[in-house]
Amino acid sequence: MKSGVIIIGAGQASAVAAATLRKEKYTGTIRILGDESQPAYDRPPLSKHYLAGDIELPKLLIRPQEFYTDNDIDLRTNTRVTSIDTNARLVVTAADEVYDYDKLVIATGSRARQLNIPGSDLKGIFYLRTLDDVDQIRQSMTSAKKLCVIGGGYVGLEVAAVAIAAGLDVTVIETQDRILQRVTTPEMSDYYHSLHVGRGVNIMLNTAVTGFDGTGTVSKVLCGDESVNADMVIIGVGIIPNIEIAQNAGLECDNGILVDDHGQTSNPDIYAAGDCTNHPNRLLGRRLRLESVPNAIEQARVACINLLGGDLEYASIPWFWSDQYELKLQMVGFSSDGEESIVRGDKSTNSFAVFHLKEGRVVAVDAVNNSKAFMLGKRLYGKSVDASGLADESVELKSFLS
């Protein structure tokens, strides 16, 4: 490769991609072009420990700055790629810089979905996606009294937990009839609803936000004929994959950049990894787009090994986690794939696991403060189990592995 490898995006997947190339003894040029001001950093703590002030930037970095220098990786921050010329194998930036490539890795991630409603340009309204976003939110929280979180997903609830601990009056507004509706079962939604209400969060369901009011700075969230007083608003209504440059370059896209099980796009010289991709998963029997760190890490690793001539399949069981208050929720698979649910443990103790079965096989596990059940659940995925035994805590989980 004369021109080397260009990686577009400077997030988790890009850092892993660059590290994998060097680990696999690739000696050519590696150039990372990212539009943020920092090197790749860990995003999940942004709505949890970083927002709470428990950790600072150095501990968020995937790799220290010296890693890029020591491994001869040309990291260019504050550099936004605007177009790809696949015929000439060129990448163009917003500053009209032009770089040529032999192979290209697109790891552009995703961005927060915006609300375009009256008053959405008022000060005091935030989205939480980047480090800069959270730095502004942390500063605002030092003087805010009433926070309104729009969106009852994991990020919104994590923010609510941090804000309650910081002494703010918190209201969560959700358009659906339960929180976490897109990602979990009604029973788990009820559990987390009760948890947050018990800690002092006001949750409004079946409620659509129609606008914001205030003089320069937000003071009210409008919900039709109702309103909620708030001197600070955080919007968490989902994310959108950053696929525009791929689409404009003629790559096949459908709810993400379409890649095969090797991470290769419709152009043989271009690979993609992370939130921005839509990939097939043999273990799940379908295509999907995942918003998760484990996916970004493993998909980037596999894609770059294949870019160098390898032959690896990317097929992993998805797993996720969420920290709210002192509770850690760890999930394997998708609970929506299950036909029946088996609770192991007592929910009232805030330490339990829910196993989701389909045709007697484990297809998902939701574990609250129960890392043992989570770890064994990953190993039990796809295996036939006795449902009554799962519910009986006197039966060791390890026994189901034999």
Backbone hydrogen bonds, N-H to C=O, Kabsch-Sander energy under -0.5 kcal/mol:
donor,donor_aa,acceptor,acceptor_aa,energy
5,V,29,T,-2.9
6,I,103,K,-1.9
7,I,31,R,-3.0
8,I,6,I,-0.5
8,I,105,V,-2.9
9,G,7,I,-0.6
9,G,33,L,-3.4
15,A,11,G,-2.1
16,V,12,Q,-2.0
17,A,13,A,-2.5
18,A,14,S,-2.5
19,A,15,A,-2.2
20,T,16,V,-2.6
21,L,17,A,-2.2
22,R,18,A,-1.8
23,K,19,A,-2.5
24,E,20,T,-2.3
25,K,22,R,-1.8
26,Y,21,L,-2.5
30,I,72,D,-0.6
31,R,5,V,-2.5
32,I,74,D,-2.6
33,L,7,I,-2.7
33,L,31,R,-0.5
34,G,32,I,-0.6
34,G,76,R,-2.6
42,D,60,L,-2.7
43,R,41,Y,-0.5
46,L,43,R,-2.4
47,S,44,P,-0.8
48,K,45,P,-1.3
50,Y,45,P,-2.6
51,L,45,P,-0.9
51,L,46,L,-0.5
52,A,48,K,-1.9
53,G,50,Y,-1.1
54,D,49,H,-2.4
55,I,49,H,-0.9
59,K,56,E,-1.3
60,L,56,E,-0.6
60,L,57,L,-2.0
61,L,57,L,-1.2
62,I,40,A,-2.1
63,R,40,A,-0.6
67,F,64,P,-1.5
68,Y,64,P,-0.7
68,Y,65,Q,-0.7
69,T,65,Q,-1.3
70,D,66,E,-3.5
71,N,67,F,-1.6
72,D,69,T,-1.5
73,I,68,Y,-3.2
74,D,30,I,-2.7
74,D,72,D,-0.6
75,L,73,I,-1.3
76,R,32,I,-2.9
76,R,74,D,-0.6
77,T,75,L,-0.6
78,N,36,E,-2.7
79,T,34,G,-3.3
80,R,78,N,-0.5
81,V,79,T,-0.6
82,T,92,V,-2.7
83,S,92,V,-1.7
85,D,90,L,-3.0
86,T,84,I,-0.8
89,R,85,D,-1.1
90,L,85,D,-2.1
91,V,99,Y,-2.9
92,V,83,S,-2.6
93,T,97,E,-2.2
94,A,80,R,-2.6
96,D,93,T,-2.0
99,Y,91,V,-2.6
101,Y,89,R,-2.0
102,D,4,G,-3.0
103,K,4,G,-1.5
104,L,269,D,-2.4
105,V,6,I,-2.7
106,I,271,Y,-2.9
107,A,8,I,-2.9
107,A,105,V,-0.7
111,R,240,I,-2.4
113,R,238,G,-2.8
116,N,114,Q,-0.6
117,I,115,L,-0.9
120,S,117,I,-2.1
122,L,119,G,-1.9
123,K,216,G,-2.4
125,I,122,L,-0.9
126,F,124,G,-0.5
126,F,233,V,-2.8
128,L,235,I,-0.7
129,R,127,Y,-0.7
134,V,130,T,-1.9
135,D,131,L,-2.2
136,Q,132,D,-1.9
137,I,133,D,-2.2
138,R,134,V,-3.1
139,Q,135,D,-1.7
140,S,136,Q,-2.3
141,M,137,I,-2.4
142,T,138,R,-0.7
142,T,139,Q,-0.8
143,S,140,S,-1.4
144,A,140,S,-1.5
147,L,145,K,-0.5
147,L,169,D,-2.9
148,C,232,M,-2.3
149,V,147,L,-0.5
149,V,171,T,-3.2
150,I,148,C,-0.6
150,I,234,I,-2.6
151,G,149,V,-0.8
151,G,173,I,-2.8
157,L,153,G,-2.3
158,E,154,Y,-2.5
159,V,155,V,-2.4
160,A,156,G,-2.2
161,A,157,L,-2.1
162,V,158,E,-2.0
163,A,159,V,-2.8
164,I,160,A,-2.5
165,A,161,A,-1.8
166,A,162,V,-1.3
167,G,164,I,-1.5
168,L,163,A,-2.4
169,D,145,K,-2.8
170,V,168,L,-0.6
171,T,147,L,-2.2
172,V,202,N,-3.1
173,I,149,V,-2.9
174,E,172,V,-0.5
174,E,204,M,-3.0
180,L,152,G,-2.4
181,Q,178,R,-0.8
183,V,180,L,-0.9
184,T,180,L,-1.6
189,S,185,T,-2.3
190,D,186,P,-2.5
191,Y,187,E,-1.9
192,Y,188,M,-2.3
193,H,189,S,-2.5
194,S,190,D,-2.5
195,L,191,Y,-2.0
196,H,192,Y,-2.4
197,V,193,H,-2.5
198,G,194,S,-2.4
199,R,195,L,-1.0
199,R,196,H,-0.5
200,G,197,V,-1.3
201,V,196,H,-2.5
202,N,170,V,-2.6
203,I,201,V,-0.6
204,M,172,V,-3.2
204,M,202,N,-0.5
205,L,203,I,-0.6
206,N,176,Q,-2.9
207,T,174,E,-2.3
210,T,222,L,-2.8
211,G,222,L,-1.3
212,F,118,P,-2.4
213,D,220,K,-2.5
216,G,214,G,-0.9
217,T,215,T,-1.0
218,V,123,K,-2.9
219,S,213,D,-3.3
220,K,213,D,-2.0
221,V,228,V,-2.7
222,L,211,G,-3.0
222,L,220,K,-0.6
223,C,226,E,-2.8
226,E,223,C,-1.9
228,V,221,V,-2.3
230,A,219,S,-2.2
231,D,146,K,-1.7
232,M,146,K,-1.1
233,V,124,G,-2.8
234,I,148,C,-2.3
235,I,126,F,-3.1
236,G,150,I,-3.2
236,G,234,I,-0.5
240,I,111,R,-3.0
242,N,109,G,-2.5
243,I,241,P,-1.4
247,Q,243,I,-2.8
248,N,244,E,-2.8
249,A,245,I,-1.0
250,G,247,Q,-1.8
251,L,246,A,-2.4
254,D,256,G,-2.8
257,I,276,C,-3.3
258,L,252,E,-2.1
258,L,256,G,-0.5
259,V,278,N,-2.2
260,D,264,Q,-2.0
263,G,260,D,-2.0
265,T,267,N,-0.5
265,T,270,I,-2.6
270,I,267,N,-2.1
271,Y,104,L,-3.2
272,A,263,G,-2.1
273,A,106,I,-2.0
277,T,274,G,-2.1
278,N,257,I,-2.5
279,H,288,L,-2.5
281,N,286,R,-1.9
285,G,281,N,-2.0
286,R,281,N,-1.3
288,L,279,H,-2.3
292,S,290,L,-0.7
296,A,292,S,-1.9
297,I,293,V,-2.6
298,E,294,P,-2.4
299,Q,295,N,-2.5
300,A,296,A,-1.7
301,R,297,I,-1.9
302,V,298,E,-2.6
303,A,299,Q,-2.7
304,C,300,A,-2.1
305,I,301,R,-1.8
306,N,302,V,-2.3
307,L,303,A,-2.3
308,L,304,C,-1.2
309,G,306,N,-2.0
310,G,305,I,-2.3
314,Y,261,D,-3.3
315,A,313,E,-0.8
320,F,331,M,-2.1
322,S,329,L,-2.3
324,Q,322,S,-0.6
324,Q,327,L,-2.4
327,L,324,Q,-2.2
329,L,322,S,-3.0
329,L,327,L,-0.6
330,Q,328,K,-0.6
330,Q,367,A,-2.8
331,M,320,F,-2.7
332,V,365,V,-2.5
333,G,318,P,-3.2
334,F,363,V,-0.8
337,D,334,F,-2.1
338,G,335,S,-1.7
339,E,357,L,-3.8
340,E,357,L,-1.7
342,I,355,F,-2.9
344,R,353,A,-3.5
345,G,343,V,-0.6
346,D,351,S,-0.7
347,K,345,G,-0.6
349,T,346,D,-1.8
350,N,347,K,-1.8
351,S,346,D,-0.9
352,F,368,V,-1.6
353,A,344,R,-2.3
354,V,366,D,-2.9
355,F,342,I,-3.0
355,F,353,A,-0.5
356,H,364,A,-3.0
357,L,340,E,-2.8
357,L,355,F,-0.5
358,K,361,R,-2.5
361,R,358,K,-1.9
362,V,383,K,-2.1
363,V,356,H,-3.0
364,A,356,H,-1.2
365,V,332,V,-2.1
366,D,354,V,-2.4
367,A,330,Q,-3.1
367,A,365,V,-0.5
368,V,352,F,-2.8
369,N,328,K,-2.7
369,N,367,A,-0.6
374,F,370,N,-1.7
375,M,371,S,-2.8
376,L,372,K,-2.4
377,G,373,A,-2.1
378,K,374,F,-1.7
379,R,375,M,-1.1
380,L,376,L,-1.7
381,Y,377,G,-0.8
382,G,362,V,-3.4
383,K,380,L,-2.8
385,V,360,G,-2.4
387,A,385,V,-0.7
390,L,386,D,-1.8
391,A,387,A,-1.5
392,D,388,S,-0.7
392,D,389,G,-0.6
393,E,391,A,-0.8
395,V,392,D,-1.9
396,E,394,S,-0.6
399,S,396,E,-1.3
400,F,397,L,-1.9
401,L,398,K,-1.6
402,S,398,K,-0.5
402,S,399,S,-0.6
